[in-house]
């Protein structure tokens, strides 16, 4: 299960990076993540360290903080 979640996060990161490159080349405004590491990287690290359930909960909490909820 952990490998599947990690693979999905990595796929998201690659897709997001490609979208950023396209936006940059088209001169479309881009707002980068305000956290370091980014929410997806934080979630990935949390899943690898704490397991799928707790890692996803921690990542979701980070995303909620980023969006201002």
C-alpha positions in Angstrom: 0.0 0.0 0.0 2.8 2.4 0.9 4.5 1.9 -2.5 1.2 2.7 -4.3 0.7 5.9 -2.3 4.4 7.0 -2.9 4.0 6.3 -6.6 0.9 8.4 -6.8 2.5 11.3 -5.0 5.5 11.1 -7.3 3.2 11.1 -10.4 1.5 14.2 -9.0 4.8 15.9 -8.5 5.9 15.2 -12.0 2.6 16.4 -13.4 2.7 19.5 -11.3 6.3 20.3 -12.4 5.3 19.9 -16.0 2.4 22.3 -15.5 4.7 24.8 -13.9 7.1 24.7 -16.8 4.3 25.2 -19.3 2.9 28.2 -17.3 6.4 29.7 -17.0 7.0 29.4 -20.8 3.6 30.9 -21.6 4.2 33.7 -19.0 1.1 32.8 -17.0 1.3 33.9 -13.3 2.3 31.0 -11.0 2.0 31.0 -7.3 4.5 28.5 -5.7 3.8 26.7 -2.5 4.5 28.8 0.6 5.9 25.8 2.6 9.3 24.3 2.4 9.2 21.4 1.8 6.1 21.6 -0.5 2.9 19.9 0.6 3.4 17.0 -1.7 7.0 16.5 -0.5 5.9 16.7 3.1 3.2 14.2 2.5 5.7 11.9 0.8 8.2 12.1 3.6 5.4 11.6 6.2 4.1 8.5 4.5 7.6 7.0 4.2 8.4 7.7 7.9 5.1 7.2 9.7 3.1 4.9 7.3 0.2 5.4 5.0 -2.6 6.4 7.4 -0.7 8.7 9.7 1.4 10.1 6.8 -1.7 11.0 4.8 -3.3 12.6 7.8 -0.2 14.7 8.4 -0.1 15.7 4.7 -3.8 16.5 4.6 -3.3 18.8 7.6 -0.5 20.5 5.8 -2.7 21.1 2.8 -5.4 22.6 4.9 -2.9 25.0 6.4 -1.7 26.0 3.0 -5.2 26.7 1.8 -6.2 28.7 4.9 -8.9 26.5 6.3 
